[in-house]
């Protein structure tokens, strides 16, 4: 590790305009960073986080949402697979109400009083996890947080990764670009 900055990076990057993004469980990581760092990310100075992009966050909970309960069993990411991934990921003895899984679970930190940077939440309309992501975005909006929710009708979990050259994936890139440009000023 060097105490000197890497010029190949500092010559092209603007560390006062950083965005953190995560796909699926990475969306949960991005959420947890937003909560931990708070608006302006003072502990990262001179890096300044301007916003977060949660792509199909992998939120869960012990009580199934409507989309989880009624979603198609043949979905790419079906309920059996969702449940298996969580059991492999959370500490032994914990439930899917664990704070890493459920941002509104009984042990989770209250988000209402927090000062958060802008958040963009993106979901596929056929994603079994869509209800939780929509609820997350709506709660943040109701608490006055700068939050946008975008849902791509008929698209499954990770549609932008599965078909990166598709029309919905291209549209998603434009939405992210617009979000970044608007929140960078």
N, CA, C and O of each residue as an XYZ file, in Angstrom:
740
protein
N       0.838     -1.166      0.000
C       0.000      0.000      0.000
C       0.887      1.234      0.000
O       1.903      1.295      0.692
N       0.488      2.186     -0.772
C       1.223      3.437     -0.891
C       0.431      4.574     -0.280
O      -0.800      4.586     -0.321
N       1.133      5.505      0.273
C       0.491      6.715      0.797
C       0.240      7.721     -0.318
O      -0.499      8.689     -0.137
N       0.858      7.488     -1.468
C       0.715      8.386     -2.614
C      -0.476      7.954     -3.464
O      -0.727      6.759     -3.621
N      -1.207      8.920     -4.011
C      -2.344      8.555     -4.867
C      -1.876      7.932     -6.175
O      -0.798      8.251     -6.677
N      -2.689      7.050     -6.713
C      -2.419      6.447     -8.016
C      -2.895      7.409     -9.092
O      -4.097      7.622     -9.252
N      -1.947      7.995     -9.838
C      -2.316      9.014    -10.823
C      -3.186      8.458    -11.939
O      -4.003      9.187    -12.502
N      -3.028      7.183    -12.270
C      -3.859      6.612    -13.325
C      -5.331      6.696    -12.955
O      -6.193      6.725    -13.834
N      -5.626      6.735    -11.664
C      -7.006      6.832    -11.200
C      -7.390      8.274    -10.879
O      -8.467      8.731    -11.264
N      -6.525      8.982    -10.183
C      -6.859     10.356     -9.788
C      -6.942     11.302    -10.974
O      -7.590     12.345    -10.886
N      -6.294     10.953    -12.086
C      -6.365     11.801    -13.283
C      -7.720     11.716    -13.980
O      -8.087     12.623    -14.727
N      -8.461     10.645    -13.748
C      -9.733     10.466    -14.465
C     -10.959     10.365    -13.560
O     -12.084     10.522    -14.034
N     -10.763     10.110    -12.286
C     -11.901      9.923    -11.376
C     -12.153     11.175    -10.546
O     -11.220     11.864    -10.136
N     -13.415     11.453    -10.309
C     -13.813     12.556     -9.434
C     -14.382     11.941     -8.164
O     -15.528     11.491     -8.140
N     -13.576     11.926     -7.116
C     -13.970     11.276     -5.875
C     -15.016     12.059     -5.083
O     -15.440     11.629     -4.010
N     -15.423     13.199     -5.614
C     -16.516     13.939     -4.980
C     -17.858     13.569     -5.616
O     -18.889     14.154     -5.285
N     -17.838     12.602     -6.525
C     -19.059     12.164     -7.209
C     -19.084     10.639     -7.305
O     -19.082     10.077     -8.401
N     -19.108      9.986     -6.166
C     -19.079      8.530     -6.121
C     -20.500      7.991     -5.922
O     -21.274      8.519     -5.123
N     -20.820      6.940     -6.659
C     -22.095      6.246     -6.512
C     -21.803      4.794     -6.183
O     -20.902      4.186     -6.762
N     -22.559      4.246     -5.262
C     -22.393      2.855     -4.862
C     -23.585      2.076     -5.391
O     -24.737      2.447     -5.169
N     -23.290      0.988     -6.094
C     -24.338      0.174     -6.692
C     -24.139     -1.276     -6.307
O     -23.014     -1.736     -6.113
N     -25.244     -1.987     -6.201
C     -25.179     -3.412     -5.924
C     -26.331     -4.135     -6.582
O     -27.455     -3.636     -6.631
N     -26.034     -5.323     -7.089
C     -27.014     -6.153     -7.779
C     -27.374     -7.340     -6.894
O     -26.484     -8.028     -6.395
N     -28.662     -7.590     -6.694
C     -29.182     -8.692     -5.905
C     -28.703     -8.542     -4.449
O     -29.016     -7.537     -3.810
N     -27.960     -9.505     -3.917
C     -27.468     -9.352     -2.545
C     -26.547     -8.139     -2.429
O     -26.405     -7.566     -1.349
N     -25.926     -7.750     -3.537
C     -25.131     -6.522     -3.553
C     -25.989     -5.294     -3.307
O     -25.503     -4.286     -2.793
N     -27.272     -5.373     -3.674
C     -28.204     -4.292     -3.359
C     -28.391     -4.156     -1.859
O     -28.518     -3.046     -1.341
N     -28.408     -5.289     -1.158
C     -28.482     -5.256      0.305
C     -27.216     -4.631      0.887
O     -27.281     -3.864      1.847
N     -26.076     -4.959      0.307
C     -24.820     -4.369      0.770
C     -24.844     -2.864      0.555
O     -24.447     -2.104      1.439
N     -25.307     -2.428     -0.614
C     -25.406     -0.988     -0.884
C     -26.342     -0.318      0.116
O     -26.039      0.764      0.619
N     -27.479     -0.953      0.408
C     -28.403     -0.406      1.417
C     -27.702     -0.261      2.761
O     -27.793      0.786      3.402
N     -27.008     -1.302      3.186
C     -26.343     -1.258      4.491
C     -25.231     -0.217      4.531
O     -24.992      0.383      5.579
N     -24.552      0.007      3.423
C     -23.559      1.086      3.360
C     -24.237      2.444      3.474
O     -23.738      3.332      4.166
N     -25.373      2.612      2.798
C     -26.106      3.883      2.875
C     -26.493      4.189      4.315
O     -26.368      5.326      4.770
N     -26.958      3.179      5.023
C     -27.363      3.356      6.421
C     -26.145      3.643      7.292
O     -26.185      4.526      8.149
N     -25.078      2.908      7.078
C     -23.878      3.086      7.905
C     -23.192      4.426      7.658
O     -22.771      5.093      8.603
N     -23.079      4.818      6.397
C     -22.328      6.029      6.063
C     -23.139      7.301      6.247
O     -22.574      8.349      6.557
N     -24.455      7.230      6.062
C     -25.284      8.429      6.165
C     -25.002      9.393      5.025
O     -24.102      9.173      4.214
N     -25.782     10.457      4.976
C     -25.647     11.444      3.895
C     -24.272     12.096      3.930
O     -23.773     12.484      4.986
N     -23.680     12.206      2.760
C     -22.387     12.866      2.643
C     -21.202     11.989      2.959
O     -20.064     12.390      2.712
N     -21.428     10.805      3.497
C     -20.378      9.827      3.805
C     -19.144     10.455      4.454
O     -18.037     10.276      3.947
N     -19.305     11.193      5.573
C     -18.171     11.923      6.151
C     -16.972     11.056      6.520
O     -15.838     11.531      6.474
N     -17.197      9.798      6.883
C     -16.059      8.962      7.288
C     -15.201      8.519      6.107
O     -14.123      7.958      6.304
N     -15.667      8.763      4.880
C     -14.888      8.398      3.696
C     -14.104      9.563      3.109
O     -13.409      9.389      2.107
N     -14.199     10.731      3.700
C     -13.540     11.928      3.151
C     -12.089     11.600      2.795
O     -11.383     10.961      3.575
N     -11.651     12.038      1.621
C     -12.240     13.019      0.718
C     -13.248     12.440     -0.279
O     -13.764     13.171     -1.125
N     -13.535     11.133     -0.188
C     -14.548     10.541     -1.061
C     -15.920     11.020     -0.612
O     -16.226     11.033      0.580
N     -16.745     11.414     -1.579
C     -18.099     11.875     -1.282
C     -19.092     11.025     -2.070
O     -19.159     11.102     -3.296
N     -19.863     10.210     -1.341
C     -20.890      9.395     -1.982
C     -22.085     10.290     -2.269
O     -22.574     10.993     -1.385
N     -22.549     10.258     -3.517
C     -23.688     11.093     -3.936
C     -24.982     10.309     -4.036
O     -26.060     10.903     -4.083
N     -24.897      8.973     -4.071
C     -26.120      8.190     -4.184
C     -25.843      6.704     -4.284
O     -24.702      6.252     -4.373
N     -26.946      5.963     -4.265
C     -26.894      4.504     -4.268
C     -27.858      3.964     -5.310
O     -28.948      4.504     -5.499
N     -27.451      2.893     -5.987
C     -28.303      2.218     -6.957
C     -28.457      0.770     -6.491
O     -27.492      0.006     -6.484
N     -29.664      0.407     -6.107
C     -29.971     -0.946     -5.653
C     -30.683     -1.675     -6.789
O     -31.855     -1.422     -7.067
N     -29.966     -2.572     -7.431
C     -30.502     -3.335     -8.558
C     -31.038     -4.668     -8.042
O     -30.267     -5.546     -7.654
N     -32.345     -4.814     -8.040
C     -33.000     -6.041     -7.577
C     -32.490     -6.464     -6.204
O     -32.003     -7.583     -6.046
N     -32.595     -5.573     -5.196
C     -32.095     -5.944     -3.871
C     -32.756     -7.228     -3.375
O     -33.926     -7.490     -3.651
N     -31.993     -8.005     -2.653
C     -32.392     -9.344     -2.209
C     -32.977     -9.287     -0.802
O     -32.602    -10.070      0.071
N     -33.903     -8.347     -0.594
C     -34.526     -8.214      0.717
C     -35.437     -9.408      0.976
O     -36.002     -9.989      0.050
N     -35.569     -9.759      2.240
C     -36.429    -10.874      2.620
C     -37.093    -10.607      3.951
O     -37.037     -9.495      4.477
N     -37.719    -11.630      4.488
C     -38.402    -11.544      5.772
C     -39.097    -12.858      6.061
O     -39.262    -13.690      5.169
N     -39.503    -13.046      7.307
C     -40.116    -14.321      7.688
C     -41.532    -14.478      7.149
O     -41.988    -15.602      6.941
N     -42.226    -13.385      6.921
C     -43.573    -13.443      6.355
C     -43.463    -13.157      4.859
O     -42.937    -12.120      4.456
N     -43.963    -14.083      4.041
C     -43.875    -13.912      2.591
C     -44.722    -12.737      2.124
O     -45.831    -12.517      2.610
N     -44.179    -11.992      1.176
C     -44.949    -10.939      0.512
C     -45.859    -11.599     -0.531
O     -45.727    -12.791     -0.812
N     -46.774    -10.823     -1.098
C     -47.682    -11.361     -2.111
C     -46.904    -11.890     -3.316
O     -47.194    -12.977     -3.816
N     -45.914    -11.122     -3.781
C     -45.159    -11.569     -4.960
C     -44.345    -12.828     -4.665
O     -44.141    -13.651     -5.558
N     -43.884    -12.987     -3.438
C     -43.154    -14.206     -3.068
C     -44.105    -15.401     -2.994
O     -43.782    -16.486     -3.476
N     -45.268    -15.198     -2.392
C     -46.228    -16.286     -2.200
C     -46.896    -16.713     -3.502
O     -47.172    -17.894     -3.708
N     -47.155    -15.743     -4.378
C     -47.914    -16.040     -5.594
C     -47.060    -16.097     -6.854
O     -47.578    -16.355     -7.941
N     -45.768    -15.862     -6.720
C     -44.894    -15.845     -7.891
C     -44.782    -17.202     -8.549
O     -45.029    -18.226     -7.911
N     -44.412    -17.221     -9.819
C     -44.326    -18.492    -10.548
C     -43.220    -19.395    -10.003
O     -42.097    -18.952     -9.762
N     -43.558    -20.653     -9.819
C     -42.589    -21.620     -9.295
C     -41.457    -21.888    -10.282
O     -40.377    -22.333     -9.892
N     -41.709    -21.614    -11.566
C     -40.695    -21.849    -12.593
C     -39.810    -20.632    -12.822
O     -38.988    -20.631    -13.738
N     -39.964    -19.604    -12.011
C     -39.153    -18.391    -12.155
C     -37.671    -18.725    -12.022
O     -37.291    -19.652    -11.307
N     -36.847    -17.959    -12.720
C     -35.390    -18.106    -12.633
C     -34.952    -18.119    -11.168
O     -34.191    -18.991    -10.748
N     -35.434    -17.155    -10.405
C     -35.154    -17.095     -8.971
C     -36.467    -17.414     -8.264
O     -37.251    -16.514     -7.962
N     -36.701    -18.705     -7.999
C     -37.954    -19.125     -7.376
C     -37.826    -19.125     -5.854
O     -36.736    -18.928     -5.318
N     -38.936    -19.345     -5.168
C     -38.939    -19.243     -3.709
C     -37.992    -20.255     -3.070
O     -37.305    -19.926     -2.104
N     -37.943    -21.477     -3.591
C     -37.061    -22.498     -3.024
C     -35.598    -22.036     -3.067
O     -34.858    -22.209     -2.099
N     -35.197    -21.458     -4.182
C     -33.825    -20.974     -4.336
C     -33.558    -19.761     -3.440
O     -32.502    -19.666     -2.816
N     -34.511    -18.844     -3.382
C     -34.375    -17.673     -2.500
C     -34.144    -18.125     -1.068
O     -33.223    -17.657     -0.399
N     -34.987    -19.039     -0.603
C     -34.896    -19.528      0.772
C     -33.568    -20.246      1.015
O     -32.950    -20.066      2.064
N     -33.133    -21.047      0.061
C     -31.861    -21.772      0.206
C     -30.684    -20.794      0.320
O     -29.810    -20.961      1.171
N     -30.673    -19.777     -0.542
C     -29.586    -18.792     -0.485
C     -29.545    -18.091      0.863
O     -28.469    -17.872      1.419
N     -30.722    -17.736      1.395
C     -30.718    -17.061      2.692
C     -30.219    -17.986      3.796
O     -29.444    -17.560      4.653
N     -30.651    -19.239      3.788
C     -30.194    -20.158      4.837
C     -28.679    -20.355      4.782
O     -28.045    -20.600      5.808
N     -28.105    -20.250      3.596
C     -26.652    -20.376      3.453
C     -25.904    -19.095      3.823
O     -24.693    -19.126      4.040
N     -26.609    -17.988      3.894
C     -25.957    -16.684      4.048
C     -26.049    -16.072      5.437
O     -25.129    -15.380      5.872
N     -27.138    -16.320      6.126
C     -27.316    -15.657      7.427
C     -26.720    -16.516      8.539
O     -26.548    -17.723      8.373
N     -26.407    -15.891      9.671
C     -25.836    -16.659     10.780
C     -26.761    -17.802     11.224
O     -27.985    -17.677     11.188
N     -26.161    -18.892     11.635
C     -26.920    -20.050     12.118
C     -27.814    -19.609     13.274
O     -27.380    -18.899     14.181
N     -29.055    -20.041     13.220
C     -30.017    -19.707     14.266
C     -30.802    -18.436     13.999
O     -31.767    -18.146     14.706
N     -30.403    -17.672     12.987
C     -31.122    -16.434     12.650
C     -32.231    -16.729     11.646
O     -32.253    -17.782     11.008
N     -33.140    -15.783     11.524
C     -34.221    -15.897     10.550
C     -34.015    -14.852      9.461
O     -33.073    -14.061      9.509
N     -34.902    -14.862      8.489
C     -34.813    -13.873      7.419
C     -35.326    -12.504      7.856
O     -35.486    -11.611      7.024
N     -35.580    -12.332      9.129
C     -35.824    -10.993      9.664
C     -34.523    -10.360     10.163
O     -34.537     -9.269     10.733
N     -33.410    -11.045      9.946
C     -32.093    -10.516     10.308
C     -31.880     -9.182      9.583
O     -32.320     -9.042      8.442
N     -31.220     -8.201     10.207
C     -31.025     -6.882      9.584
C     -30.334     -6.902      8.218
O     -30.562     -6.002      7.411
N     -29.505     -7.894      7.944
C     -28.868     -7.965      6.627
C     -29.858     -8.359      5.535
O     -29.616     -8.120      4.352
N     -30.961     -8.959      5.935
C     -31.969     -9.445      5.000
C     -33.167     -8.506      4.937
O     -33.619     -8.128      3.856
N     -33.671     -8.139      6.100
C     -34.911     -7.367      6.202
C     -34.624     -5.985      6.784
O     -34.400     -5.861      7.988
N     -34.628     -4.941      5.948
C     -34.321     -3.599      6.459
C     -35.365     -3.065      7.437
O     -35.135     -2.056      8.104
N     -36.518     -3.743      7.523
C     -37.569     -3.315      8.447
C     -37.869     -4.381      9.494
O     -38.917     -4.339     10.139
N     -36.967     -5.327      9.665
C     -37.158     -6.386     10.649
C     -37.076     -5.852     12.071
O     -36.645     -4.719     12.286
N     -37.489     -6.662     13.043
C     -37.533     -6.209     14.437
C     -36.172     -5.814     15.017
O     -36.115     -5.029     15.963
N     -35.083     -6.343     14.466
C     -33.750     -5.998     14.962
C     -33.067     -4.934     14.102
O     -31.956     -4.503     14.411
N     -33.727     -4.515     13.031
C     -33.122     -3.553     12.103
C     -33.182     -2.138     12.656
O     -34.113     -1.765     13.370
N     -32.184     -1.380     12.312
C     -32.126      0.030     12.697
C     -33.255      0.789     12.001
O     -33.532      0.553     10.825
N     -33.899      1.690     12.720
C     -34.966      2.491     12.122
C     -34.375      3.419     11.070
O     -33.401      4.125     11.333
N     -34.960      3.416      9.888
C     -34.473      4.250      8.798
C     -35.113      5.632      8.802
O     -34.580      6.568      8.205
N     -36.238      5.761      9.462
C     -36.977      7.027      9.420
C     -36.151      8.233      9.861
O     -36.193      9.255      9.175
N     -35.406      8.175     10.961
C     -34.675      9.374     11.392
C     -33.356      9.616     10.658
O     -32.721     10.651     10.862
N     -32.937      8.687      9.814
C     -31.624      8.791      9.178
C     -31.614      9.789      8.029
O     -32.602      9.948      7.311
N     -30.485     10.452      7.872
C     -30.245     11.333      6.735
C     -29.481     10.499      5.707
O     -28.322     10.144      5.923
N     -30.136     10.190      4.592
C     -29.554      9.300      3.592
C     -29.302     10.028      2.283
O     -30.006     10.979      1.943
N     -28.295      9.573      1.552
C     -28.068     10.059      0.195
C     -29.158      9.484     -0.711
O     -29.825      8.523     -0.326
N     -29.355     10.052     -1.907
C     -30.380      9.561     -2.827
C     -30.201      8.074     -3.156
O     -29.085      7.562     -3.244
N     -31.344      7.404     -3.334
C     -31.344      5.970     -3.613
C     -32.258      5.684     -4.800
O     -33.401      6.138     -4.840
N     -31.742      4.929     -5.761
C     -32.520      4.427     -6.892
C     -32.687      2.929     -6.692
O     -31.703      2.207     -6.526
N     -33.937      2.457     -6.708
C     -34.243      1.036     -6.554
C     -34.852      0.544     -7.865
O     -35.808      1.130     -8.371
N     -34.292     -0.534     -8.410
C     -34.748     -1.071     -9.697
C     -35.136     -2.536     -9.521
O     -34.405     -3.316     -8.911
N     -36.306     -2.896    -10.066
C     -36.776     -4.284     -9.989
C     -37.395     -4.716    -11.306
O     -37.886     -3.897    -12.082
N     -37.360     -6.017    -11.539
C     -38.124     -6.601    -12.630
C     -39.537     -6.869    -12.144
O     -39.728     -7.307    -11.009
N     -40.515     -6.616    -12.975
C     -41.907     -6.802    -12.586
C     -42.291     -8.244    -12.320
O     -43.307     -8.493    -11.671
N     -41.508     -9.206    -12.803
C     -41.772    -10.624    -12.547
C     -40.845    -11.196    -11.481
O     -40.824    -12.408    -11.263
N     -40.090    -10.348    -10.826
C     -39.174    -10.767     -9.760
C     -39.983    -11.046     -8.500
O     -40.763    -10.199     -8.063
N     -39.805    -12.216     -7.918
C     -40.530    -12.563     -6.702
C     -40.236    -11.601     -5.557
O     -41.045    -11.482     -4.637
N     -39.111    -10.920     -5.593
C     -38.714    -10.016     -4.509
C     -39.210     -8.585     -4.710
O     -38.888     -7.706     -3.910
N     -39.984     -8.339     -5.761
C     -40.360     -6.962     -6.106
C     -41.175     -6.257     -5.028
O     -40.984     -5.060     -4.813
N     -42.074     -6.956     -4.344
C     -42.911     -6.291     -3.337
C     -42.072     -5.700     -2.211
O     -42.362     -4.608     -1.722
N     -41.039     -6.415     -1.803
C     -40.186     -5.911     -0.714
C     -39.408     -4.671     -1.147
O     -39.274     -3.716     -0.382
N     -38.902     -4.692     -2.367
C     -38.151     -3.539     -2.870
C     -39.063     -2.329     -3.035
O     -38.676     -1.205     -2.717
N     -40.262     -2.560     -3.529
C     -41.219     -1.461     -3.699
C     -41.619     -0.894     -2.342
O     -41.696      0.323     -2.174
N     -41.873     -1.767     -1.380
C     -42.209     -1.323     -0.024
C     -41.066     -0.509      0.573
O     -41.297      0.517      1.211
N     -39.847     -0.963      0.368
C     -38.655     -0.259      0.851
C     -38.620      1.162      0.289
O     -38.471      2.132      1.032
N     -38.758      1.269     -1.029
C     -38.706      2.584     -1.677
C     -39.861      3.473     -1.219
O     -39.664      4.658     -0.950
N     -41.052      2.911     -1.129
C     -42.216      3.706     -0.712
C     -42.081      4.205      0.719
O     -42.431      5.348      1.011
N     -41.579      3.362      1.611
C     -41.383      3.809      3.002
C     -40.372      4.951      3.062
O     -40.593      5.950      3.748
N     -39.272      4.799      2.347
C     -38.271      5.864      2.345
C     -38.863      7.152      1.779
O     -38.627      8.231      2.323
N     -39.623      7.049      0.702
C     -40.268      8.231      0.121
C     -41.225      8.875      1.120
O     -41.248     10.099      1.257
N     -42.009      8.064      1.815
C     -42.957      8.588      2.805
C     -42.255      9.289      3.960
O     -42.840     10.154      4.610
N     -41.014      8.923      4.215
C     -40.233      9.568      5.276
C     -39.426     10.743      4.741
O     -38.584     11.300      5.447
N     -39.683     11.114      3.501
C     -39.025     12.282      2.921
C     -37.644     12.028      2.356
O     -36.905     12.973      2.082
N     -37.285     10.768      2.176
C     -35.971     10.441      1.607
C     -36.036     10.553      0.084
O     -37.057     10.237     -0.527
N     -34.950     11.000     -0.514
C     -34.848     11.124     -1.968
C     -34.661      9.722     -2.543
O     -33.542      9.221     -2.644
N     -35.777      9.102     -2.917
C     -35.767      7.715     -3.370
C     -36.611      7.579     -4.627
O     -37.710      8.128     -4.717
N     -36.086      6.843     -5.590
C     -36.825      6.553     -6.823
C     -36.981      5.043     -6.948
O     -36.076      4.276     -6.620
N     -38.150      4.637     -7.429
C     -38.406      3.216     -7.670
C     -38.770      3.040     -9.137
O     -39.649      3.730     -9.654
N     -38.091      2.113     -9.804
C     -38.370      1.818    -11.207
C     -38.590      0.316    -11.334
O     -37.779     -0.487    -10.872
N     -39.706     -0.048    -11.971
C     -40.025     -1.461    -12.175
C     -40.168     -1.726    -13.668
O     -40.864     -0.996    -14.374
N     -39.509     -2.769    -14.138
C     -39.559     -3.156    -15.542
C     -40.550     -4.306    -15.701
O     -40.269     -5.447    -15.333
N     -41.708     -3.980    -16.254
C     -42.790     -4.941    -16.397
C     -42.327     -6.186    -17.155
O     -41.665     -6.103    -18.189
N     -42.703     -7.345    -16.598
C     -42.418     -8.615    -17.255
C     -40.990     -9.113    -17.125
O     -40.666    -10.184    -17.636
N     -40.138     -8.366    -16.457
C     -38.726     -8.760    -16.350
C     -38.470     -9.526    -15.056
O     -39.090     -9.255    -14.027
N     -37.562    -10.471    -15.121
C     -37.231    -11.303    -13.974
C     -36.031    -10.743    -13.200
O     -35.431     -9.743    -13.592
N     -35.706    -11.400    -12.116
C     -34.568    -11.021    -11.285
C     -33.294    -11.062    -12.131
O     -33.002    -12.068    -12.778
N     -32.546     -9.969    -12.121
C     -31.281     -9.921    -12.844
C     -31.414     -9.839    -14.352
O     -30.488    -10.213    -15.072
N     -32.544     -9.359    -14.841
C     -32.779     -9.304    -16.294
C     -31.675     -8.572    -17.042
O     -31.372     -8.912    -18.185
N     -31.080     -7.583    -16.419
C     -30.040     -6.753    -17.041
C     -28.714     -7.491    -17.145
O     -27.857     -7.121    -17.947
N     -28.542     -8.532    -16.340
C     -27.344     -9.371    -16.404
C     -27.571    -10.548    -17.347
O     -26.683    -10.933    -18.109
N     -28.762    -11.106    -17.284
C     -29.096    -12.263    -18.115
C     -29.135    -11.873    -19.592
O     -28.645    -12.610    -20.447
N     -29.719    -10.709    -19.885
C     -29.820    -10.212    -21.264
C     -29.289     -8.779    -21.323
O     -30.071     -7.839    -21.466
N     -27.971     -8.599    -21.216
C     -27.410     -7.245    -21.106
C     -27.602     -6.361    -22.334
O     -27.493     -5.139    -22.229
N     -27.882     -6.946    -23.485
C     -28.076     -6.151    -24.700
C     -29.544     -5.960    -25.055
O     -29.866     -5.464    -26.134
N     -30.430     -6.352    -24.153
C     -31.865     -6.236    -24.414
C     -32.324     -4.786    -24.289
O     -31.621     -3.937    -23.740
N     -33.510     -4.527    -24.806
C     -34.082     -3.181    -24.711
C     -34.275     -2.745    -23.253
O     -33.930     -1.613    -22.914
N     -34.821     -3.619    -22.368
C     -34.949     -3.197    -20.967
C     -33.599     -2.892    -20.305
O     -33.496     -1.945    -19.525
N     -32.575     -3.681    -20.607
C     -31.251     -3.431    -20.026
C     -30.685     -2.109    -20.526
O     -30.064     -1.367    -19.764
N     -30.896     -1.816    -21.793
C     -30.441     -0.543    -22.360
C     -31.181      0.625    -21.716
O     -30.579      1.651    -21.400
N     -32.482      0.464    -21.526
C     -33.278      1.510    -20.869
C     -32.810      1.706    -19.422
O     -32.738      2.833    -18.933
N     -32.496      0.603    -18.749
C     -31.992      0.692    -17.379
C     -30.705      1.504    -17.325
O     -30.539      2.340    -16.436
N     -29.805      1.271    -18.254
C     -28.548      2.031    -18.274
C     -28.822      3.524    -18.414
O     -28.137      4.338    -17.794
N     -29.803      3.888    -19.211
C     -30.155      5.301    -19.373
C     -30.740      5.866    -18.075
O     -30.448      7.004    -17.709
N     -31.553      5.084    -17.389
C     -32.133      5.523    -16.111
C     -31.029      5.744    -15.084
O     -31.037      6.741    -14.361
N     -30.085      4.818    -15.022
C     -28.968      4.971    -14.081
C     -28.140      6.196    -14.444
O     -27.761      6.974    -13.569
N     -27.862      6.368    -15.714
C     -27.084      7.530    -16.167
C     -27.781      8.830    -15.767
O     -27.136      9.743    -15.253
N     -29.074      8.919    -15.995
C     -29.835     10.119    -15.629
C     -29.775     10.359    -14.123
O     -29.579     11.492    -13.683
N     -29.940      9.306    -13.338
C     -29.869      9.408    -11.877
C     -28.508      9.946    -11.444
O     -28.430     10.861    -10.624
N     -27.446      9.382    -11.993
C     -26.087      9.801    -11.634
C     -25.853     11.261    -12.013
O     -25.314     12.028    -11.216
N     -26.246     11.643    -13.208
C     -26.047     13.032    -13.649
C     -26.830     13.993    -12.754
O     -26.291     15.006    -12.310
N     -28.098     13.677    -12.488
C     -28.933     14.559    -11.662
C     -28.413     14.678    -10.231
O     -28.460     15.760     -9.645
N     -27.929     13.599     -9.676
C     -27.497     13.600     -8.270
C     -26.036     14.012     -8.102
O     -25.560     14.144     -6.975
N     -25.324     14.216     -9.198
C     -23.911     14.619     -9.129
C     -23.725     16.111     -8.927
O     -22.624     16.559     -8.605
N     -24.774     16.882     -9.111
C     -24.623     18.341     -9.027
C     -24.858     18.848     -7.623
O     -24.770     20.051     -7.378
